[in-house]
Amino acid sequence: MLKILDRYIIKKFLSTFFFVVLIFSMIAVIIDFSQNVEEFIDEHLGPWIVSKDYYFNFIVFINGLLWPLFAMIAVIFFTSRMAYNSEIISILNAGVSFRRFIRPYLIGGGMLALLHLFLNHYVIPVANKTRLDFFHAYIMKESDHGNTRDVHMFVDPHTKIYVRDYFKRDSFARNFRLERIDSNRLTSYLKADEARWKGDKRIWQLSNYEIHTFNGMKESIVVGGKEKLDTTLLLTPEDFVRYDDTREKIPSNRLRQFIAEEQLRGVGNTKGYEIELYRRTADPVTLLIVTLIGVAIASRKIRGGMGLHLAMGIVLGAVFVFVAKFSITFATNEALPAWLGVWLPNIFFGGVALWLIGKAQR
């Protein structure tokens, strides 16, 4: 059962945390709006559309990204005030152990971490899809890094396609080739001068096509001439378009399937998607770790007060971010497994948090 001390600290923790969220969300929106307001005017976008499709989802995104930092700031802020007002000394002098004192911090941090975990895996990706679709449609129109030339891709374990040129604007491929493979042997292939997306049920319309079928040493050829052939493929125009932030808008249950499909197709490195998947679980754990670091730093009454506590917290937060980026870079470049690249900062700073708790005042 929660005691008076627990309720007191949890209430301070959560109220301060959401106050920090509100302040930083307003600052982030103001900065982003000042950068993009000219694009909104040029595209003749009304305030309701901009607010509903972009900034509502932008707030969800920026908070999901920065909640661990907000938690550290909130913990340091109210704990430092408690230390300055000698509340912590009184609590400890009343016979409350430091381990018992940090319990409400863990409860409050755990509540936020569980909420963060759910948002990271299911809510934020959905919000990101609306935000990023808006962003690429009106703000950054040419930011994709999709395959448009000499594309090789497996659409299933036995079917490979090749496209010499793909035109994103018209969903149109030139020099299209589809190969069927069985037991590592080519059984048939279809080639066409053009393949055009029909926009329904994954149907592509082929022009000037030829179908070559192999039966042992015999080959049969069907020439379509000027006739057009509609064929169904596990392929859509989206498979040719890859934004750097595509991974951010796929919910986790779909992201696991997406990674498996990309590996099956052999279209490129999936490390970025794997890192994103692990990050969504690691960030809530980061929130708990920085909560412990914050309470260990701010619980001691020192000369310099809250200002020095915040400075120490910001320095540690900056080091945390640096180590995380460094570790993820190694993972992206294949020097570390994706899971280790994401979790290594938590492992290291988890040890730092335990050391700081061990050195905190009793």
C-alpha positions in Angstrom: 0.0 0.0 0.0 1.2 3.5 -0.7 2.1 5.5 2.3 1.8 9.3 2.7 5.5 9.7 1.6 4.9 7.6 -1.5 1.8 9.6 -2.5 3.6 12.9 -1.8 6.7 12.1 -4.0 4.7 10.4 -6.8 2.4 13.4 -7.0 5.4 15.8 -7.1 7.1 13.6 -9.7 4.2 13.3 -12.1 3.0 16.9 -11.8 6.5 18.3 -12.4 7.1 15.8 -15.2 4.0 16.8 -17.1 4.7 20.5 -16.5 8.1 20.0 -18.1 6.4 18.1 -21.0 4.1 21.1 -21.5 6.8 23.7 -21.5 9.2 21.9 -23.8 6.3 20.9 -26.2 5.4 24.5 -26.6 9.0 25.5 -27.2 9.4 22.7 -29.8 6.2 23.7 -31.7 7.3 27.3 -31.8 10.7 26.5 -33.1 9.4 24.0 -35.7 6.6 26.5 -36.8 9.1 29.3 -37.3 11.1 27.0 -39.6 8.2 25.7 -41.7 5.7 28.6 -41.7 6.8 29.6 -45.3 6.0 26.2 -46.6 2.6 26.2 -45.0 1.8 29.6 -46.7 3.2 28.5 -50.1 1.0 25.3 -50.0 -2.1 27.3 -48.9 -2.6 25.1 -45.8 -5.2 26.2 -43.2 -4.5 26.3 -39.5 -6.8 23.4 -38.8 -5.1 21.0 -41.3 -1.6 22.0 -40.1 -2.6 21.6 -36.4 -4.6 18.3 -36.8 -2.3 16.5 -39.3 1.1 17.8 -38.3 1.5 19.5 -35.0 -0.7 17.2 -32.9 1.3 14.3 -34.1 4.5 16.3 -33.9 3.9 16.8 -30.1 3.4 13.0 -29.7 6.6 12.3 -31.6 8.8 14.8 -29.8 7.6 13.7 -26.4 8.2 10.0 -27.2 11.7 11.0 -28.2 12.5 13.1 -25.1 10.6 11.6 -22.3 13.7 10.2 -20.6 15.3 13.7 -20.6 12.1 15.2 -19.3 12.0 12.6 -16.5 15.6 13.5 -15.4 14.8 17.2 -15.5 11.6 16.7 -13.5 13.3 14.5 -10.9 16.3 16.8 -10.4 14.0 19.9 -10.3 11.6 18.8 -7.5 14.1 16.6 -5.6 16.6 19.5 -5.5 13.9 21.7 -4.0 13.1 19.1 -1.4 16.8 18.9 -0.5 17.1 22.7 -0.3 14.1 22.9 2.0 15.7 20.1 4.2 12.8 17.8 3.6 15.1 14.9 2.6 17.2 15.3 5.7 14.1 15.2 7.8 12.8 12.1 6.0 16.1 10.3 6.5 16.4 11.4 10.2 12.9 10.0 10.8 14.4 6.5 10.2 13.4 6.1 6.5 16.2 4.4 4.7 17.5 5.8 1.4 16.3 2.6 -0.3 12.8 3.1 1.0 13.0 6.8 0.0 13.6 6.0 -3.7 10.7 3.5 -3.9 8.1 6.2 -4.9 10.6 7.4 -7.6 10.7 3.9 -9.0 6.9 3.6 -8.8 6.4 7.0 -10.6 9.1 6.2 -13.1 7.7 2.7 -13.7 4.3 4.2 -14.5 5.8 6.6 -17.0 8.0 3.8 -18.4 5.0 1.5 -19.0 3.1 4.3 -20.7 6.2 5.2 -22.7 6.6 1.5 -23.8 3.0 1.3 -25.0 3.2 4.6 -26.8 6.6 3.7 -28.4 5.3 0.4 -29.9 1.8 1.3 -31.0 0.7 4.9 -30.7 3.7 7.0 -31.8 4.3 5.0 -35.1 0.6 5.7 -36.1 1.0 9.4 -35.2 4.3 9.4 -37.1 2.7 8.1 -40.2 0.3 11.0 -40.4 3.0 13.5 -39.5 5.6 12.1 -42.0 3.0 11.8 -44.8 2.2 15.5 -44.3 5.9 16.3 -44.0 6.9 14.6 -47.3 3.8 15.9 -49.1 4.2 19.6 -48.2 7.5 20.4 -46.5 10.3 18.0 -47.7 9.0 16.7 -51.1 12.1 15.1 -52.5 13.6 13.4 -49.4 13.1 9.7 -50.3 16.1 7.5 -51.1 14.1 4.8 -53.0 15.4 2.5 -55.6 14.8 3.9 -59.1 17.5 2.3 -61.3 18.8 -1.3 -61.6 16.5 -2.7 -58.9 16.9 -6.3 -58.0 14.3 -7.7 -55.5 12.8 -10.9 -54.4 9.0 -10.7 -54.0 8.8 -14.2 -52.6 11.4 -17.0 -52.0 11.0 -18.3 -55.6 10.3 -15.0 -57.6 12.8 -12.3 -58.4 12.3 -9.1 -60.3 14.6 -6.7 -62.1 13.7 -3.2 -63.1 16.2 -1.0 -65.0 14.3 2.3 -64.5 11.4 3.1 -62.2 9.5 6.4 -62.4 8.0 7.3 -59.0 5.7 10.0 -60.3 3.8 7.7 -62.7 4.3 4.3 -60.9 5.8 3.0 -64.0 8.8 0.7 -64.7 10.8 0.3 -67.8 12.7 -2.9 -68.8 10.9 -5.2 -66.4 11.9 -8.8 -65.8 10.4 -11.5 -63.6 12.2 -14.7 -62.9 10.8 -17.9 -61.4 13.3 -20.1 -59.6 12.8 -23.7 -58.3 15.6 -25.7 -56.6 18.1 -23.1 -57.6 17.2 -23.5 -61.3 15.5 -20.9 -63.5 12.2 -22.4 -64.6 10.7 -19.4 -66.4 11.1 -15.7 -66.9 8.9 -12.9 -68.2 10.3 -9.7 -69.6 8.4 -6.6 -70.7 9.3 -3.2 -72.1 7.0 -1.6 -69.6 5.2 -2.4 -66.4 2.6 0.0 -65.1 0.8 -0.1 -61.7 -2.9 -0.4 -62.0 -3.7 0.8 -58.5 -5.7 -2.1 -57.3 -5.0 -5.6 -55.8 -1.3 -5.4 -56.7 -2.0 -5.6 -60.4 0.7 -4.5 -62.9 0.0 -4.1 -66.6 2.8 -5.4 -68.9 3.4 -4.1 -72.4 5.4 -5.8 -75.2 6.1 -8.9 -73.1 7.7 -12.3 -73.7 7.3 -15.4 -71.5 10.1 -18.0 -71.6 9.4 -21.3 -70.0 12.0 -24.1 -69.5 11.4 -27.8 -69.4 14.7 -29.6 -69.1 16.6 -28.5 -72.2 13.5 -27.3 -74.0 12.4 -23.7 -74.1 9.0 -22.4 -75.1 8.4 -18.7 -75.8 5.1 -16.7 -75.8 5.4 -13.3 -77.5 2.7 -10.9 -76.5 3.4 -8.3 -79.2 1.2 -5.3 -78.8 -1.1 -7.0 -76.4 -1.1 -6.0 -72.7 -1.0 -8.5 -69.9 -2.3 -7.9 -66.3 -0.4 -9.8 -63.7 -0.6 -9.9 -59.9 2.6 -9.5 -57.9 3.5 -9.1 -54.3 4.8 -5.7 -55.2 3.5 -2.1 -54.8 5.0 1.3 -55.7 5.8 1.8 -52.0 8.4 -1.0 -52.3 10.4 1.4 -54.6 10.2 4.3 -52.2 12.2 4.4 -49.0 12.4 7.4 -46.8 15.1 7.6 -44.1 12.3 7.8 -41.5 10.1 5.0 -42.9 10.9 2.8 -39.9 9.5 5.4 -37.5 5.9 5.0 -38.8 5.5 1.2 -38.7 3.9 -0.2 -35.5 6.1 -2.8 -33.9 4.0 -5.9 -34.7 4.1 -4.9 -38.4 7.8 -3.8 -38.2 8.9 -7.3 -37.2 7.1 -8.7 -40.3 8.5 -5.9 -42.4 12.1 -6.7 -41.4 11.5 -10.4 -42.3 10.1 -9.4 -45.7 13.0 -7.1 -46.4 15.5 -9.8 -45.5 13.6 -12.2 -47.7 13.7 -9.8 -50.6 17.4 -9.0 -50.2 16.8 -5.3 -50.9 19.4 -4.0 -48.5 20.5 -3.6 -44.9 17.7 -3.9 -42.3 19.9 -2.9 -39.3 18.2 0.5 -39.1 14.8 -1.1 -38.7 16.1 -3.6 -36.1 17.7 -0.7 -34.2 14.4 1.1 -34.2 12.5 -1.9 -32.9 15.0 -2.4 -30.0 15.0 1.3 -29.3 11.3 1.3 -28.6 11.8 -1.0 -25.7 15.2 0.4 -24.5 13.9 4.0 -24.1 11.5 3.3 -21.3 14.2 1.5 -19.5 16.4 4.6 -20.0 13.7 6.6 -18.3 14.0 4.4 -15.2 17.8 4.7 -15.2 17.8 8.5 -15.5 15.2 8.7 -12.7 17.6 6.9 -10.4 20.5 9.0 -11.6 18.4 12.2 -11.0 17.4 11.3 -7.5 21.0 10.2 -6.5 22.4 13.6 -7.8 19.7 15.9 -6.4 19.0 14.3 -3.0 22.1 15.8 -1.5 22.0 19.4 -0.3 25.0 21.2 -1.7 26.2 24.7 -2.3 24.9 25.8 -5.7 21.5 24.1 -5.2 19.2 23.4 -8.0 21.4 25.1 -10.6 24.3 22.9 -10.0 22.1 19.8 -9.8 20.6 20.7 -13.2 24.0 21.3 -14.7 25.2 17.9 -13.5 22.1 16.2 -14.8 22.5 17.9 -18.2 26.1 16.9 -18.5 25.3 13.3 -17.7 22.4 13.4 -20.2 24.7 14.8 -22.9 27.2 12.0 -22.2 24.3 9.5 -22.3 23.2 10.8 -25.7 26.8 10.8 -27.0 27.4 7.2 -25.9 24.0 6.1 -27.4 24.8 7.7 -30.8 28.3 6.2 -30.8 27.0 2.8 -30.0 24.2 2.9 -32.6 26.7 4.0 -35.2 28.8 0.9 -34.5 25.7 -1.2 -34.7 24.6 0.3 -38.0 28.0 -0.3 -39.5 27.9 -4.0 -38.5 30.5 -3.7 -35.8 28.0 -4.6 -33.1 24.7 -6.6 -33.1 21.7 -4.3 -33.3 20.4 -5.3 -29.8 23.8 -4.6 -28.2 24.2 -1.3 -30.0 20.9 -0.1 -28.5 21.2 -1.6 -25.0 24.9 -0.9 -24.4 24.3 2.7 -23.1 21.6 1.4 -20.7 23.9 -1.3 -19.4 26.7 1.2 -18.8 24.6 3.9 -17.3 22.6 1.4 -15.3 25.9 0.6 -13.6 26.5 4.4 -13.1 23.1 4.8 -11.6 23.7 1.9 -9.1 27.1 3.4 -8.2 25.5 6.8 -7.6 22.8 5.3 -5.5 25.4 3.5 -3.4 27.3 6.8 -2.9 24.2 8.8 -2.0 23.6 10.1 1.4 22.1 7.8 4.0 
